[in-house]
Amino acid sequence: MGDVERILLSSPDVGPLEREALLRAFDSGWVAPVGPELDAFEADLATFTGWSGTVAMSSGTAALHLALSTHGVGPGDEVLVSSFTFAATANAVTYTGATPKFLDSEPVSWNIDPQLLSDELAAADAAGRLPAAVVAVDLYGQCADYDAIAPLCARYGVVLVEDAAEALGSTHGGRAAGTLGDVGILSFNGNKIITTSGGGALLSPDTAVADRVRYLATQARQPAAHYEHTDIGFNYRLSNLLAAMGRAQLERLPDMSARRLAINEHYRRELADVSGLEFMPIAPWSTADGGGHWNGWLTCVTFDEPTHRDRVQAALSAAEVESRPLWKPMHLQPVFASAPARVNGTSERLFDHGLCLPSGSVLTDAQVDRVVSVIRTA
Protein backbone atom coordinates (compact mmCIF):
# COMPACT_ATOMS: atom_id res chain seq x y z
CA MET A 1 0.00 0.00 0.00
CA GLY A 2 3.02 2.28 -0.29
CA ASP A 3 3.02 5.15 2.17
CA VAL A 4 -0.58 4.63 3.38
CA GLU A 5 -0.70 5.18 7.15
CA ARG A 6 -1.52 1.99 9.04
CA ILE A 7 -4.66 2.12 11.17
CA LEU A 8 -4.15 0.38 14.50
CA LEU A 9 -6.72 -1.44 16.60
CA SER A 10 -6.44 0.55 19.83
CA SER A 11 -3.36 2.74 20.02
CA PRO A 12 -2.58 4.95 23.05
CA ASP A 13 -4.16 8.40 23.13
CA VAL A 14 -1.56 10.65 24.74
CA GLY A 15 -0.66 14.30 24.31
CA PRO A 16 0.45 17.50 26.02
CA LEU A 17 -1.28 16.76 29.35
CA GLU A 18 0.53 13.43 29.73
CA ARG A 19 3.85 14.96 28.70
CA GLU A 20 3.43 17.74 31.24
CA ALA A 21 2.57 15.21 33.97
CA LEU A 22 5.61 13.04 33.21
CA LEU A 23 7.94 16.03 33.20
CA ARG A 24 6.43 17.27 36.48
CA ALA A 25 7.17 13.92 38.10
CA PHE A 26 10.64 13.76 36.57
CA ASP A 27 11.55 17.28 37.64
CA SER A 28 10.33 16.60 41.18
CA GLY A 29 13.20 14.15 41.66
CA TRP A 30 10.83 11.25 42.46
CA VAL A 31 12.18 8.90 39.81
CA ALA A 32 12.34 6.06 42.36
CA PRO A 33 9.52 3.47 42.11
CA VAL A 34 7.27 5.08 44.72
CA GLY A 35 6.43 8.72 45.34
CA PRO A 36 3.72 11.37 45.65
CA GLU A 37 2.31 10.83 42.14
CA LEU A 38 1.70 7.16 42.97
CA ASP A 39 -0.15 8.11 46.15
CA ALA A 40 -2.15 10.74 44.26
CA PHE A 41 -3.04 8.34 41.42
CA GLU A 42 -4.38 5.82 43.93
CA ALA A 43 -6.41 8.58 45.58
CA ASP A 44 -7.76 9.67 42.16
CA LEU A 45 -8.78 6.08 41.34
CA ALA A 46 -10.44 5.70 44.74
CA THR A 47 -12.46 8.86 44.12
CA PHE A 48 -13.39 7.77 40.60
CA THR A 49 -14.50 4.25 41.53
CA GLY A 50 -15.82 4.92 45.03
CA TRP A 51 -13.66 2.22 46.66
CA SER A 52 -11.06 3.48 49.13
CA GLY A 53 -8.81 0.41 49.01
CA THR A 54 -6.91 1.11 45.80
CA VAL A 55 -3.40 -0.12 44.92
CA ALA A 56 -1.72 0.86 41.64
CA MET A 57 0.37 -2.00 40.30
CA SER A 58 2.69 -2.95 37.45
CA SER A 59 -0.05 -4.78 35.53
CA GLY A 60 -3.62 -5.99 35.71
CA THR A 61 -2.22 -9.52 35.84
CA ALA A 62 -0.25 -8.71 38.99
CA ALA A 63 -3.39 -7.22 40.51
CA LEU A 64 -5.34 -10.41 39.68
CA HIS A 65 -2.65 -12.58 41.24
CA LEU A 66 -2.75 -10.72 44.56
CA ALA A 67 -6.54 -10.31 44.46
CA LEU A 68 -6.79 -14.10 44.43
CA SER A 69 -4.00 -14.91 46.87
CA THR A 70 -5.06 -12.36 49.48
CA HIS A 71 -8.57 -13.82 49.38
CA GLY A 72 -7.38 -17.28 50.29
CA VAL A 73 -6.89 -18.91 46.89
CA GLY A 74 -4.00 -21.36 46.89
CA PRO A 75 -2.67 -24.77 45.87
CA GLY A 76 -5.33 -27.45 45.51
CA ASP A 77 -8.16 -24.96 45.04
CA GLU A 78 -10.43 -24.65 42.00
CA VAL A 79 -11.41 -21.26 40.61
CA LEU A 80 -14.30 -20.73 38.19
CA VAL A 81 -13.18 -18.44 35.35
CA SER A 82 -14.79 -16.89 32.30
CA SER A 83 -13.50 -18.86 29.32
CA PHE A 84 -14.01 -16.02 26.85
CA THR A 85 -11.14 -13.76 27.91
CA PHE A 86 -7.45 -12.97 27.51
CA ALA A 87 -5.00 -15.55 28.89
CA ALA A 88 -3.91 -13.32 31.80
CA THR A 89 -7.21 -13.98 33.60
CA ALA A 90 -6.52 -17.71 33.74
CA ASN A 91 -2.75 -17.38 34.11
CA ALA A 92 -3.16 -15.49 37.37
CA VAL A 93 -5.15 -18.41 38.81
CA THR A 94 -2.26 -20.76 38.07
CA TYR A 95 0.21 -18.42 39.81
CA THR A 96 -1.54 -19.21 43.09
CA GLY A 97 -1.28 -22.95 42.53
CA ALA A 98 -5.03 -23.27 41.96
CA THR A 99 -6.73 -24.85 38.94
CA PRO A 100 -9.03 -22.86 36.66
CA LYS A 101 -12.36 -24.32 35.59
CA PHE A 102 -13.79 -22.50 32.62
CA LEU A 103 -17.38 -21.38 32.18
CA ASP A 104 -18.86 -20.30 28.87
CA SER A 105 -20.61 -17.07 27.90
CA GLU A 106 -24.19 -15.94 27.45
CA PRO A 107 -25.20 -14.22 24.18
CA VAL A 108 -26.62 -11.03 25.74
CA SER A 109 -23.28 -9.47 26.74
CA TRP A 110 -20.78 -12.24 25.78
CA ASN A 111 -19.76 -12.45 29.44
CA ILE A 112 -19.90 -15.39 31.87
CA ASP A 113 -23.24 -17.22 31.75
CA PRO A 114 -25.07 -16.94 35.11
CA GLN A 115 -27.03 -20.15 34.42
CA LEU A 116 -23.83 -22.15 33.89
CA LEU A 117 -22.42 -20.56 37.04
CA SER A 118 -25.55 -21.52 38.98
CA ASP A 119 -25.36 -25.10 37.70
CA GLU A 120 -21.68 -25.36 38.53
CA LEU A 121 -22.00 -23.94 42.03
CA ALA A 122 -24.96 -26.21 42.80
CA ALA A 123 -23.03 -29.27 41.60
CA ALA A 124 -19.92 -28.25 43.54
CA ASP A 125 -21.94 -27.66 46.69
CA ALA A 126 -23.61 -31.08 46.37
CA ALA A 127 -20.17 -32.65 46.00
CA GLY A 128 -18.92 -30.80 49.08
CA ARG A 129 -16.18 -29.01 47.15
CA LEU A 130 -17.03 -25.39 46.39
CA PRO A 131 -14.56 -23.33 44.34
CA ALA A 132 -12.32 -20.90 46.18
CA ALA A 133 -13.36 -18.01 43.92
CA VAL A 134 -15.19 -16.95 40.77
CA VAL A 135 -13.45 -14.64 38.29
CA ALA A 136 -15.94 -12.78 36.08
CA VAL A 137 -14.62 -10.71 33.17
CA ASP A 138 -16.13 -7.48 31.82
CA LEU A 139 -15.51 -8.14 28.15
CA TYR A 140 -14.72 -5.44 25.58
CA GLY A 141 -15.79 -2.73 28.03
CA GLN A 142 -19.19 -4.16 29.01
CA CYS A 143 -19.97 -5.37 32.52
CA ALA A 144 -21.18 -8.91 33.16
CA ASP A 145 -24.64 -9.59 34.63
CA TYR A 146 -23.75 -8.90 38.26
CA ASP A 147 -27.40 -8.75 39.32
CA ALA A 148 -27.38 -12.51 38.73
CA ILE A 149 -23.72 -13.36 39.41
CA ALA A 150 -23.14 -11.56 42.70
CA PRO A 151 -26.12 -13.10 44.58
CA LEU A 152 -25.08 -16.57 43.41
CA CYS A 153 -21.57 -16.13 44.79
CA ALA A 154 -22.93 -14.67 48.03
CA ARG A 155 -25.37 -17.57 48.45
CA TYR A 156 -22.54 -20.09 48.38
CA GLY A 157 -20.01 -17.91 50.19
CA VAL A 158 -17.62 -17.86 47.23
CA VAL A 159 -15.33 -14.86 46.63
CA LEU A 160 -16.22 -12.91 43.47
CA VAL A 161 -13.26 -11.33 41.67
CA GLU A 162 -14.15 -8.82 38.96
CA ASP A 163 -11.67 -8.65 36.09
CA ALA A 164 -12.54 -5.17 34.81
CA ALA A 165 -9.29 -4.84 32.85
CA GLU A 166 -11.21 -3.65 29.78
CA ALA A 167 -14.01 -1.77 31.50
CA LEU A 168 -12.70 1.30 33.34
CA GLY A 169 -15.40 3.98 33.06
CA SER A 170 -18.25 1.51 32.60
CA THR A 171 -21.00 1.22 35.20
CA HIS A 172 -23.62 -1.30 36.31
CA GLY A 173 -26.53 -0.27 38.49
CA GLY A 174 -24.84 3.02 39.25
CA ARG A 175 -21.63 1.39 40.44
CA ALA A 176 -18.26 1.58 38.75
CA ALA A 177 -16.73 -1.36 36.93
CA GLY A 178 -14.21 -2.95 39.25
CA THR A 179 -16.44 -2.49 42.30
CA LEU A 180 -19.13 -5.07 41.49
CA GLY A 181 -17.58 -8.08 43.22
CA ASP A 182 -15.68 -8.58 46.46
CA VAL A 183 -12.47 -7.32 44.84
CA GLY A 184 -11.74 -5.93 41.39
CA ILE A 185 -8.86 -5.21 39.06
CA LEU A 186 -8.15 -2.73 36.26
CA SER A 187 -5.56 -2.68 33.47
CA PHE A 188 -3.69 0.31 32.08
CA ASN A 189 -1.86 -1.60 29.34
CA GLY A 190 -1.01 0.30 26.16
CA ASN A 191 -4.16 -0.77 24.31
CA LYS A 192 -6.65 -0.05 27.12
CA ILE A 193 -9.00 2.91 27.32
CA ILE A 194 -6.43 4.74 29.47
CA THR A 195 -2.80 3.72 29.72
CA THR A 196 0.22 4.14 31.94
CA SER A 197 2.27 2.35 29.24
CA GLY A 198 1.99 -0.77 31.40
CA GLY A 199 0.14 -0.96 34.68
CA GLY A 200 -2.99 -1.90 36.54
CA ALA A 201 -4.76 -1.54 39.85
CA LEU A 202 -6.48 -3.56 42.54
CA LEU A 203 -9.73 -2.21 43.97
CA SER A 204 -11.19 -3.19 47.34
CA PRO A 205 -13.78 -1.67 49.67
CA ASP A 206 -11.51 -2.74 52.55
CA THR A 207 -8.42 -0.61 53.17
CA ALA A 208 -6.93 -3.45 55.25
CA VAL A 209 -6.99 -5.67 52.16
CA ALA A 210 -5.39 -2.90 50.12
CA ASP A 211 -2.69 -2.42 52.76
CA ARG A 212 -1.92 -6.15 52.67
CA VAL A 213 -1.70 -6.09 48.86
CA ARG A 214 0.49 -2.97 48.92
CA TYR A 215 2.83 -4.70 51.39
CA LEU A 216 3.08 -7.89 49.31
CA ALA A 217 3.51 -5.90 46.09
CA THR A 218 6.53 -4.08 47.57
CA GLN A 219 8.58 -7.24 48.26
CA ALA A 220 6.89 -7.69 51.68
CA ARG A 221 9.45 -5.50 53.41
CA GLN A 222 9.06 -5.18 57.16
CA PRO A 223 9.41 -1.71 58.74
CA ALA A 224 13.02 -2.20 59.84
CA ALA A 225 16.20 -0.27 59.12
CA HIS A 226 17.64 -3.35 57.44
CA TYR A 227 15.87 -5.60 54.91
CA GLU A 228 13.59 -7.85 56.97
CA HIS A 229 11.10 -10.27 55.39
CA THR A 230 8.59 -12.61 57.01
CA ASP A 231 6.53 -13.21 53.84
CA ILE A 232 7.27 -13.93 50.19
CA GLY A 233 6.72 -10.67 48.37
CA PHE A 234 6.54 -9.46 44.78
CA ASN A 235 7.87 -6.53 42.78
CA TYR A 236 4.41 -5.46 41.61
CA ARG A 237 4.11 -1.72 42.28
CA LEU A 238 3.53 0.90 39.61
CA SER A 239 6.28 3.50 39.24
CA ASN A 240 5.85 7.12 40.31
CA LEU A 241 6.55 8.37 36.76
CA LEU A 242 3.91 6.14 35.19
CA ALA A 243 1.43 7.05 37.91
CA ALA A 244 1.78 10.69 36.88
CA MET A 245 0.85 9.72 33.34
CA GLY A 246 -2.09 7.75 34.71
CA ARG A 247 -3.42 10.80 36.51
CA ALA A 248 -3.46 12.78 33.25
CA GLN A 249 -5.14 9.90 31.41
CA LEU A 250 -7.80 9.48 34.10
CA GLU A 251 -8.62 13.18 33.80
CA ARG A 252 -9.23 12.66 30.07
CA LEU A 253 -11.13 9.36 30.41
CA PRO A 254 -14.66 10.79 29.91
CA ASP A 255 -13.66 12.41 26.60
CA MET A 256 -11.76 9.34 25.38
CA SER A 257 -14.68 7.06 26.22
CA ALA A 258 -17.10 9.43 24.49
CA ARG A 259 -14.92 9.33 21.36
CA ARG A 260 -14.84 5.51 21.32
CA LEU A 261 -18.61 5.41 21.69
CA ALA A 262 -18.95 7.88 18.82
CA ILE A 263 -16.72 5.63 16.69
CA ASN A 264 -18.93 2.66 17.59
CA GLU A 265 -22.02 4.60 16.51
CA HIS A 266 -20.25 5.63 13.30
CA TYR A 267 -19.59 1.98 12.43
CA ARG A 268 -23.15 0.99 13.32
CA ARG A 269 -24.62 3.72 11.14
CA GLU A 270 -22.42 3.09 8.10
CA LEU A 271 -22.61 -0.72 8.23
CA ALA A 272 -26.27 -1.06 9.22
CA ASP A 273 -27.30 -2.38 5.81
CA VAL A 274 -24.48 -4.93 5.41
CA SER A 275 -26.11 -8.34 5.27
CA GLY A 276 -24.75 -10.99 7.61
CA LEU A 277 -22.92 -8.55 9.89
CA GLU A 278 -24.00 -7.91 13.49
CA PHE A 279 -22.51 -5.79 16.26
CA MET A 280 -21.77 -6.86 19.81
CA PRO A 281 -25.09 -6.56 21.64
CA ILE A 282 -25.36 -3.92 24.33
CA ALA A 283 -26.99 -5.60 27.33
CA PRO A 284 -29.95 -3.91 29.03
CA TRP A 285 -27.87 -3.28 32.16
CA SER A 286 -25.29 -1.39 30.05
CA THR A 287 -27.77 1.25 28.87
CA ALA A 288 -28.92 4.46 30.53
CA ASP A 289 -32.45 3.06 30.86
CA GLY A 290 -30.99 0.01 32.61
CA GLY A 291 -28.94 2.09 35.01
CA GLY A 292 -25.58 1.39 33.39
CA HIS A 293 -23.07 2.46 30.77
CA TRP A 294 -20.32 0.82 28.73
CA ASN A 295 -17.08 2.57 27.86
CA GLY A 296 -16.91 1.69 24.15
CA TRP A 297 -13.44 0.15 24.46
CA LEU A 298 -13.57 -2.00 21.32
CA THR A 299 -16.13 -2.20 18.53
CA CYS A 300 -16.73 -5.88 17.79
CA VAL A 301 -18.77 -7.51 15.05
CA THR A 302 -19.77 -11.01 14.03
CA PHE A 303 -20.35 -12.41 10.55
CA ASP A 304 -22.88 -15.04 9.55
CA GLU A 305 -20.08 -17.22 8.11
CA PRO A 306 -16.49 -17.66 9.37
CA THR A 307 -15.28 -17.43 5.75
CA HIS A 308 -16.83 -13.95 5.51
CA ARG A 309 -14.97 -12.88 8.68
CA ASP A 310 -11.71 -14.26 7.29
CA ARG A 311 -12.21 -12.50 3.96
CA VAL A 312 -12.87 -9.15 5.66
CA GLN A 313 -9.88 -9.54 7.96
CA ALA A 314 -7.62 -10.33 5.00
CA ALA A 315 -8.94 -7.31 3.10
CA LEU A 316 -8.36 -5.05 6.07
CA SER A 317 -4.82 -6.34 6.49
CA ALA A 318 -4.08 -5.73 2.81
CA ALA A 319 -5.37 -2.17 3.26
CA GLU A 320 -3.02 -1.57 6.23
CA VAL A 321 -5.84 -1.80 8.79
CA GLU A 322 -5.32 -3.82 11.95
CA SER A 323 -8.18 -6.02 13.11
CA ARG A 324 -8.27 -9.10 15.31
CA PRO A 325 -10.52 -12.12 15.88
CA LEU A 326 -12.44 -12.15 19.14
CA TRP A 327 -10.73 -13.90 22.06
CA LYS A 328 -9.98 -17.58 21.58
CA PRO A 329 -11.71 -19.23 24.56
CA MET A 330 -9.43 -20.49 27.30
CA HIS A 331 -10.94 -23.98 27.16
CA LEU A 332 -9.64 -24.23 23.55
CA GLN A 333 -6.11 -23.05 24.40
CA PRO A 334 -3.44 -25.78 24.28
CA VAL A 335 -1.94 -24.66 27.59
CA PHE A 336 -5.28 -25.33 29.33
CA ALA A 337 -6.24 -28.48 27.39
CA SER A 338 -6.46 -30.53 30.59
CA ALA A 339 -8.47 -27.95 32.57
CA PRO A 340 -12.14 -28.73 33.29
CA ALA A 341 -14.83 -26.65 31.59
CA ARG A 342 -18.60 -26.24 31.42
CA VAL A 343 -19.45 -24.93 27.97
CA ASN A 344 -22.49 -24.22 25.80
CA GLY A 345 -20.85 -23.31 22.47
CA THR A 346 -21.31 -19.54 22.72
CA SER A 347 -17.68 -18.49 23.00
CA GLU A 348 -16.55 -20.96 20.33
CA ARG A 349 -19.11 -19.51 17.93
CA LEU A 350 -18.01 -15.96 18.74
CA PHE A 351 -14.36 -16.85 18.20
CA ASP A 352 -15.15 -18.43 14.82
CA HIS A 353 -17.37 -15.59 13.60
CA GLY A 354 -16.15 -12.44 15.38
CA LEU A 355 -13.78 -9.56 14.64
CA CYS A 356 -12.53 -6.51 16.57
CA LEU A 357 -12.38 -3.32 14.52
CA PRO A 358 -10.10 -0.29 15.04
CA SER A 359 -11.60 1.64 17.94
CA GLY A 360 -8.95 3.90 19.49
CA SER A 361 -9.98 7.37 20.53
CA VAL A 362 -7.21 8.83 18.31
CA LEU A 363 -9.00 7.64 15.15
CA THR A 364 -10.39 10.30 12.82
CA ASP A 365 -13.74 10.03 11.09
CA ALA A 366 -11.86 9.70 7.80
CA GLN A 367 -9.97 6.68 9.15
CA VAL A 368 -13.19 5.08 10.33
CA ASP A 369 -14.69 5.69 6.89
CA ARG A 370 -11.64 4.00 5.36
CA VAL A 371 -12.27 0.90 7.49
CA VAL A 372 -15.95 0.95 6.57
CA SER A 373 -15.12 1.18 2.87
CA VAL A 374 -12.87 -1.90 3.03
CA ILE A 375 -15.50 -3.90 4.90
CA ARG A 376 -18.25 -2.94 2.46
CA THR A 377 -16.05 -3.81 -0.53
CA ALA A 378 -14.97 -7.14 0.97
Steps between C-alpha positions, in 0.01 A plus 500: 500500500802728471500787746140448621488555877418181689186513713551326833243318710528699823808719519578721803342845508760725661590865457611820671327426833681167538832653397458778754414247773804283424733799499349624828574165662847484347591852607378432854787255548263210580635265235516216755218241475275661761416864562229765531359446149439133583315595818300763311411260216366248751297776665365609158398141418334462840298816438407391148389148593368567850716230663760626747725193488690570179851377412668598172709214366732405215226317308143379518640147513697581815186649652305181417769283656490686832121541490475121497779419744394755761149354490619154591549337160789255500633159398234232464217749453273531196402839361211553258612729216339655195629303202449784253787726606869579460745242638609723791170434680569127514877533537459689826301208644789265426747734674325421828526126444125468443330342198270699272167354393357682203141612456352608169325823403142613455399672173358819656834656600750223404602479866486206743166317488317528836304179431820300447641659815187404694519142372868474583468642850204273577693194380811602694298559815333158468844343463625685808774679307415862424747706295724743684396789274317606185674731252251686279632707209349823365562434133579770243393771745160357598422379851379146564154432647589569863135515606502124441866415568558680829202346688604153383851544638364646824256210542783248493753718681739505204729800440411695184796658320411751229748517213413848372825533304308619193220688672631807684230768472215253454225471760238248611209603718669829576821337619837519331653206318752341732277546805231242419655199673690450824821626338573639155788572267571748220759505221687799361683309226585690182185393315251572781265796520757683715863398525802542722705321230472188716315481828187406686323536831328298769175635643354402837241652733727393788809713562649216708494278191660777296770548764577127491522506119719812506734327747525181292543699178802682648705184569331455842756719673461532875535847658861451610818693428644192332323275247272275706251258342249266662294440183574428135445826318482621141633793300154607383470874567442762233775760463457862607570625145236277343252591772535864397407403146206303637367805680496698174332212316234458769418870470439448127310170534147643450600662169690193378208272584258737327718490187508118496123490537466747213723275287279203590191694392677603179566135413144401589353773282720437196481119513134466599397368159782245460337159486636235734683744728392564860649712777574393855168530683473764769337332800204669670708563813758689289252764382385821666147360533646195675705708740836430338751607238775336296824675413517412129847346531487285186244480221440132426296337226400150398442360152247237400780282356859456626621523138345848476686607817826362361450676167434835670799461730726421204368802310558726797854371542574561132371856545735560797218477756552298816214280616491192720275198557308497826671325792575132452327335798728374774349151486630475139853618585767227488650612831166433674404185306478295820299758698133422572231708330123541483415631155196571283664591167454877525863605528613253233244645260610855581865411446421342162278784378622815678737788426625805693515819295728803552350693790765726655397847604777646278321381184361766267165473327688467171689198635178340618350561156805331347437190713132505408583523130725192516237300687225596256720413201608167650 
